[in-house]
Amino acid sequence: MSGLFNLLIAEDDATLVAALKLMIPDGFKIYVTQNPDLIPDHVFFHAALVDMHITTRVGENPDGPNLIARLVSGNPQIEVVSMSGDLNRQNMEAAIKAGAQRFLSKPLSAEEVTLVFEKILAYWQLRQFEFTPHKNINLVGTSKASEELRKKIANLRQEKSAVLIEGETGSGKEVVAHLLNQQEGKIPFVTVNCAAINESIFESEFFGHVKGAFTGADQNKVGLAEAAHGGDLFLDEIEALPLSQQAKLLRFLESGEIRKVGSKESILVKTRIIAATNQPLSSLVEEKKFREDLYFRLSSQKIIVIPLRDRPDDIEALTQYFVDKEKPRRNKSFSKEAVDIMKKYAWPGNVRELRRVCEQLVLTSPLPMIRPEDVEKIITTTYSKASPETNLDLNLTDFMNQQEKNYITRHLKNEKDLDIVCDKLKVSKSSLYKKIKDYEIIYG
């Protein structure tokens, strides 16, 4: 973190203020006021803790709701927490209506105050890291969807329950998983690609084995679950996990215990499960392809990553981010007209495809300024334009599906090796199989 975030405490009880200063986590510069009229107007406040009964003058009506409304009006990004010992519904609703995001009851719980402001700190750290092109993990975007995603991630700071991330291939699910882990500090992060683990060796890979457990087990092996002890275990493409292995994963989630292959003893492992899927698991449950009880276990906290085509406001920031990553080796930038072309494109491969296109443009565009014709040249080689004969009665979703089907079909006609096709399309084999089935594509 490069600096402190400004926190305003509006409270006239000096004893409580002293206690609050001990509860607030490091990372905030604290300003205190006992009078709403004396708030410094030159300071950008990232957060505020407001007593609902603070008054401008002794004997006057409480000024808490008016102060909250004033703070939010001056800075819509501020995170406001209200507090009061008066827990009647009207008082609490007045705080939320004025613009507070949270309401804490007095007497305050030190643990609750600390946790609330840890989450607010995590949110502002996510915003601060947004345009740092040389960091490994970033959440880039200015759209409302991206802002909501940051808040969801930050709100899971210091939470231990499982998290399910749903979103299309290439939309940024792995980035979300890394950010969830990153905001917890330096703890383990172990990734498991469920589609890549052979069913016959799942137990050995996931839970480990002891020496002599089977032919070739010439030494003890630490499983992926044990390696993630004290941290996060990221299960990517969870939809590809066979039903037989889903039952074993469920037992682990319920008990927290693993038993290595060939061992008679169980080991307690404490890890948070973060699962990701490019298919709605609820639909797979209905189709009897995914266990309902496991789905409920995994989805206690769910994050849905919106596809790029539904958040075009992020495209300009993302393109800038990807070209900046190539500096100073290649100094390129996008013209406004080129960005406009990017915004009109549907991005079936989502952010992953956008990154690949930006990398190609940086490499191939002849001028320092990337032009519309440079963009069109790259895009039209990977995604066909609508022909004059296109059925104009199709809605946008059906049109996009038709285009995607044609795009996949062309690849399958040119290449019979599905692994190569998956690599070109930047999708998993399970995702490709599903699209082949959904679109009823005949190949081979």
C-alpha positions in Angstrom: 0.0 0.0 0.0 1.5 3.3 -1.0 -0.3 5.6 1.5 -2.9 6.0 4.1 -6.7 6.3 3.6 -8.5 9.2 5.3 -11.2 8.2 7.9 -13.5 10.8 9.5 -14.9 9.9 13.0 -17.8 12.2 13.9 -18.4 11.5 17.6 -18.6 13.8 20.6 -17.7 11.1 23.2 -13.9 11.5 23.8 -13.7 8.2 25.6 -15.4 6.3 22.7 -13.1 8.1 20.2 -10.0 6.9 22.1 -11.4 3.4 22.0 -12.2 3.6 18.3 -8.7 4.6 17.5 -7.5 1.3 19.0 -10.1 -0.7 17.0 -9.5 0.8 13.6 -6.9 -1.2 11.6 -3.7 0.2 10.4 -4.0 1.9 7.0 -6.2 4.8 8.0 -5.3 8.4 8.9 -7.9 9.3 11.4 -9.6 12.8 11.6 -12.0 13.4 14.5 -14.7 16.0 14.8 -17.2 16.7 17.6 -19.1 19.2 15.4 -20.4 18.6 11.9 -19.7 22.2 11.0 -15.9 21.8 11.7 -15.1 19.1 9.2 -12.1 20.0 7.0 -13.3 20.6 3.5 -9.8 20.2 1.9 -9.6 16.5 2.8 -10.8 13.6 0.6 -12.4 11.2 3.0 -12.3 7.5 1.9 -14.5 6.5 4.9 -16.5 8.0 7.7 -17.9 6.7 11.0 -20.8 8.9 12.1 -22.7 8.9 15.3 -26.4 9.3 14.4 -26.9 11.6 17.5 -24.1 14.0 16.9 -25.3 17.7 17.0 -24.0 20.9 15.6 -25.1 22.8 18.8 -26.1 21.4 22.2 -29.8 20.9 22.6 -30.5 20.8 18.8 -32.0 17.8 16.9 -29.5 15.1 16.0 -27.5 16.0 12.9 -26.2 12.5 12.0 -28.5 11.8 8.9 -27.8 15.3 7.5 -24.1 14.9 7.9 -24.1 11.5 6.2 -26.1 12.9 3.3 -23.7 15.9 3.0 -20.6 13.6 3.0 -22.1 11.3 0.3 -23.3 14.2 -1.8 -19.8 15.7 -1.8 -18.1 12.3 -2.4 -20.3 9.5 -3.7 -17.4 7.0 -3.3 -17.1 7.5 0.5 -17.8 4.4 2.6 -20.0 5.6 5.5 -20.7 3.6 8.7 -23.3 4.9 11.1 -23.6 4.0 14.7 -26.1 4.5 17.5 -27.5 2.9 20.6 -31.0 3.6 19.4 -32.0 0.6 17.4 -35.5 1.5 16.4 -36.2 0.8 12.8 -36.9 4.4 11.9 -33.5 5.5 13.1 -31.6 2.7 11.3 -33.5 3.3 8.0 -32.8 7.0 8.3 -29.1 6.2 8.3 -29.3 4.0 5.2 -31.6 6.4 3.4 -29.1 9.2 4.0 -26.3 7.1 2.3 -24.7 5.0 5.0 -23.6 1.5 3.8 -23.5 -0.1 7.3 -25.1 0.5 10.7 -23.3 -0.5 14.0 -25.1 -0.8 17.3 -23.7 0.7 20.5 -22.1 -0.5 22.7 -19.7 -1.2 19.9 -18.0 -4.6 19.5 -14.2 -4.1 18.9 -14.1 -7.2 16.7 -17.0 -6.0 14.6 -15.5 -2.5 14.1 -12.2 -3.9 13.1 -13.7 -6.4 10.7 -15.9 -3.7 9.0 -13.0 -1.4 8.5 -10.7 -4.2 7.3 -13.3 -4.7 4.5 -13.4 -1.0 3.7 -9.6 -0.9 3.6 -9.6 -3.9 1.2 -12.0 -2.0 -1.1 -9.9 1.1 -1.3 -6.8 -1.0 -1.8 -8.5 -2.6 -4.8 -9.3 0.8 -6.2 -5.7 2.1 -5.5 -4.2 -0.9 -7.4 -6.4 -0.4 -10.4 -4.0 1.4 -12.7 -0.7 -0.2 -11.7 0.2 -1.9 -15.0 3.3 -3.8 -13.7 1.6 -5.5 -10.8 0.7 -9.2 -11.5 -2.9 -9.1 -10.3 -5.2 -6.1 -11.0 -8.9 -5.5 -11.3 -9.1 -2.9 -14.1 -12.4 -1.2 -15.1 -14.5 1.8 -14.4 -18.0 0.3 -15.0 -20.6 -0.1 -12.4 -20.2 -3.8 -12.6 -16.5 -3.6 -11.9 -17.1 -1.3 -8.9 -19.7 -3.8 -7.5 -17.2 -6.6 -8.1 -14.6 -4.8 -6.0 -17.0 -4.3 -3.2 -18.0 -8.0 -3.2 -14.3 -9.0 -3.1 -13.5 -6.6 -0.3 -16.5 -7.7 1.7 -15.1 -11.3 1.8 -11.9 -10.2 3.5 -11.3 -12.4 6.6 -14.2 -14.6 5.7 -13.5 -18.3 5.8 -16.6 -19.8 4.1 -16.3 -21.2 0.5 -16.7 -18.9 -2.4 -18.1 -19.7 -5.8 -17.1 -17.6 -8.8 -19.3 -18.0 -11.9 -18.5 -16.4 -15.3 -17.8 -17.1 -18.9 -14.4 -18.3 -20.1 -11.9 -15.5 -20.1 -14.0 -13.1 -18.1 -11.6 -12.9 -15.1 -12.6 -15.5 -12.6 -9.0 -16.4 -11.8 -8.1 -12.7 -11.2 -11.0 -12.6 -8.7 -9.7 -15.7 -7.0 -6.2 -14.2 -6.7 -7.5 -10.9 -5.4 -9.5 -12.8 -2.7 -6.3 -14.4 -1.6 -4.1 -11.4 -2.0 -6.2 -9.2 0.3 -5.6 -11.7 3.2 -1.9 -11.1 3.2 0.8 -13.7 2.6 -1.1 -17.0 2.8 -0.9 -20.0 0.5 -2.7 -20.1 -2.8 -2.9 -23.4 -4.5 -4.6 -23.8 -7.9 -6.3 -27.1 -9.0 -7.6 -27.4 -12.6 -10.3 -29.9 -12.1 -10.6 -30.6 -15.8 -6.9 -31.6 -16.0 -6.8 -34.1 -13.2 -7.3 -37.7 -14.3 -10.1 -39.3 -12.3 -8.0 -42.4 -11.4 -5.3 -40.2 -9.6 -7.6 -37.6 -8.1 -7.3 -38.8 -4.6 -3.6 -39.0 -4.7 -3.3 -35.5 -6.2 -5.9 -33.9 -4.0 -5.3 -35.7 -0.7 -1.7 -37.0 -1.2 -0.4 -40.6 -0.5 2.0 -42.4 1.7 5.0 -44.3 0.6 4.1 -47.8 -0.7 0.4 -47.0 -1.1 0.5 -48.2 -4.7 2.9 -49.2 -7.4 5.2 -46.3 -8.0 4.5 -44.5 -4.7 8.2 -44.5 -3.7 7.8 -41.6 -1.3 5.2 -39.7 0.7 3.3 -37.1 -1.3 1.7 -33.9 0.0 -1.7 -33.4 -1.6 -3.0 -30.1 -3.0 -5.5 -29.7 -0.1 -2.7 -30.1 2.5 -0.4 -27.7 0.6 -3.2 -25.1 0.9 -3.4 -25.4 4.7 -3.7 -21.9 6.2 -4.6 -20.4 2.8 -6.9 -20.8 -0.2 -7.5 -23.8 -2.4 -8.7 -22.6 -5.9 -10.7 -25.2 -7.7 -10.9 -24.0 -11.3 -13.4 -25.6 -13.7 -15.2 -27.3 -10.8 -18.0 -28.3 -13.2 -15.6 -30.8 -14.8 -15.2 -32.8 -11.5 -16.8 -36.2 -11.8 -19.6 -37.1 -9.5 -17.6 -39.7 -7.7 -15.0 -37.1 -6.8 -17.6 -34.5 -5.9 -18.7 -36.8 -3.1 -15.1 -36.9 -1.7 -14.7 -33.1 -2.0 -18.0 -32.7 -0.1 -16.8 -34.9 2.7 -13.6 -32.8 2.9 -15.6 -29.6 3.0 -17.9 -30.9 5.8 -15.1 -32.3 8.0 -12.0 -30.4 7.1 -10.2 -33.8 7.3 -8.2 -35.6 4.6 -6.8 -39.1 4.6 -3.9 -39.8 2.4 -4.1 -42.8 0.1 -2.6 -45.8 1.9 -2.9 -44.1 5.4 -5.1 -45.0 8.3 -4.9 -41.6 9.9 -6.8 -38.5 9.1 -5.2 -35.0 9.0 -7.1 -31.8 9.8 -6.6 -29.1 7.1 -7.8 -25.6 7.4 -8.2 -23.9 4.0 -10.8 -21.8 2.3 -12.2 -23.3 -0.9 -12.6 -20.9 -3.9 -14.3 -22.6 -6.8 -14.8 -21.3 -10.3 -17.0 -22.4 -13.1 -17.9 -21.2 -16.6 -21.3 -22.8 -16.4 -24.1 -22.1 -13.9 -23.9 -24.9 -11.4 -27.6 -24.6 -10.6 -28.3 -25.7 -14.2 -25.9 -28.7 -13.8 -27.7 -29.6 -10.6 -31.0 -29.8 -12.4 -29.4 -32.0 -15.1 -28.1 -34.3 -12.3 -24.5 -33.6 -13.4 -23.5 -31.8 -10.2 -24.3 -32.7 -6.6 -26.9 -30.4 -5.1 -25.4 -30.7 -1.6 -21.9 -29.8 -2.9 -23.4 -26.8 -4.8 -25.0 -25.5 -1.6 -21.7 -25.9 0.2 -19.7 -24.1 -2.4 -22.1 -21.3 -3.0 -22.4 -19.9 0.5 -20.8 -16.8 -1.0 -21.2 -16.3 -4.8 -19.5 -13.9 -7.1 -20.8 -13.5 -10.7 -18.3 -12.0 -13.1 -20.1 -10.1 -15.9 -19.0 -10.8 -19.5 -17.1 -8.0 -21.2 -19.8 -7.4 -23.8 -22.1 -6.3 -20.9 -19.6 -3.8 -19.5 -18.2 -1.8 -22.5 -17.3 1.1 -20.2 -14.4 -1.1 -19.0 -12.9 -1.5 -22.5 -11.0 1.8 -22.6 -9.4 1.3 -19.2 -8.5 -2.3 -20.1 -6.9 -1.5 -23.5 -4.9 1.3 -21.8 -3.8 -1.2 -19.1 -2.7 -3.8 -21.6 -0.7 -1.4 -23.8 0.9 0.1 -20.8 2.2 -3.3 -19.8 4.3 -3.3 -22.9 6.1 0.0 -22.0 8.8 1.1 -22.3 9.7 -1.6 -24.8 6.9 -0.6 -27.1 5.3 2.8 -26.7 1.9 2.6 -28.3 -1.5 4.1 -27.5 -5.0 3.9 -28.8 -6.7 6.6 -30.7 -10.3 7.4 -29.6 -11.7 6.1 -32.8 -9.8 2.8 -32.3 -11.3 2.5 -28.8 -14.7 3.1 -30.2 -14.2 0.2 -32.6 -13.2 -2.0 -29.6 -16.3 -1.0 -27.7 -18.6 -2.1 -30.6 -17.0 -5.6 -30.7 -18.8 -8.4 -28.8 -15.6 -10.1 -27.3 -16.8 -13.7 -27.2 -13.5 -14.5 -25.5 -14.0 -11.7 -23.0 -11.0 -10.0 -21.3 -8.6 -12.8 -22.3 -9.4 -12.2 -25.9 -9.1 -8.4 -25.5 -5.6 -8.9 -24.0 -4.5 -11.1 -26.9 -5.8 -8.5 -29.4 -4.0 -5.7 -27.6 -0.8 -7.6 -27.6 -1.1 -8.2 -31.3 -1.9 -4.6 -32.0 1.1 -3.4 -30.0 3.3 -5.7 -32.0 1.8 -5.1 -35.5 0.5 -1.5 -35.7 3.0 0.6 -37.8 2.4 3.9 -35.9 2.7 4.9 -32.3 -1.0 5.6 -32.4 -3.2 2.5 -32.9 -5.8 3.4 -35.6 -9.3 2.0 -36.3 -8.0 0.2 -39.4 -5.4 -1.6 -37.2 -8.1 -2.8 -34.9 -10.4 -3.9 -37.7 -7.6 -5.9 -39.4 -7.0 -7.9 -36.2 -10.7 -8.4 -35.3 -11.9 -9.4 -38.7 -9.4 -12.2 -39.0 -10.7 -13.8 -35.8 -14.4 -13.0 -35.9 -16.6 -12.6 -39.0 -18.7 -9.6 -39.7 -22.4 -10.0 -40.3 -23.1 -10.5 -43.9 -25.8 -8.5 -45.8 -27.9 -11.6 -45.7 -27.9 -11.8 -41.9 -31.4 -12.3 -40.5 -32.3 -9.0 -39.0 -35.1 -10.6 -36.9 -32.5 -12.2 -34.6 -32.1 -10.6 -31.2 -28.6 -9.7 -30.1 -28.1 -12.9 -28.0 -29.2 -15.2 -30.8 -27.0 -13.3 -33.3 -24.0 -13.6 -31.0 -24.7 -17.4 -30.5 -24.9 -17.9 -34.3 -21.6 -16.1 -34.8 -19.9 -18.1 -32.1 -21.2 -21.3 -33.5 -19.9 -20.4 -37.0 -16.5 -19.4 -35.5 -16.1 -22.7 -33.6 -17.3 -24.7 -36.6 -14.6 -23.1 -38.8 -11.9 -24.0 -36.3 -13.1 -27.6 -36.1 -13.1 -27.9 -39.9 -9.5 -26.7 -40.1 -8.1 -28.7 -37.1 -9.1 -32.1 -35.8 -7.0 -32.1 -32.7 -9.3 -30.6 -30.0 -6.3 -29.7 -27.7 -5.0 -27.4 -30.5 -8.5 -25.9 -31.1 -8.9 -25.3 -27.3 -5.5 -23.5 -27.3 -6.4 -21.3 -30.2 -9.8 -20.5 -28.8 -8.4 -20.0 -25.3 -11.1 -22.2 -23.7 -11.0 -25.4 -21.7 -11.8 -28.8 -23.3 -14.9 -29.1 -21.1 -16.1 -25.7 -22.3 -15.6 -26.6 -25.9 -17.4 -29.9 -25.5 -20.4 -28.1 -24.0 -20.5 -25.5 -26.8 -20.3 -28.4 -29.4 -23.2 -30.0 -27.6 -25.3 -26.9 -27.1 -24.8 -25.7 -30.8 -25.2 -29.3 -32.1 -22.0 -28.9 -34.1 -21.0 -32.0 -36.2 -17.3 -32.5 -36.4 -14.6 -35.1 -36.9 
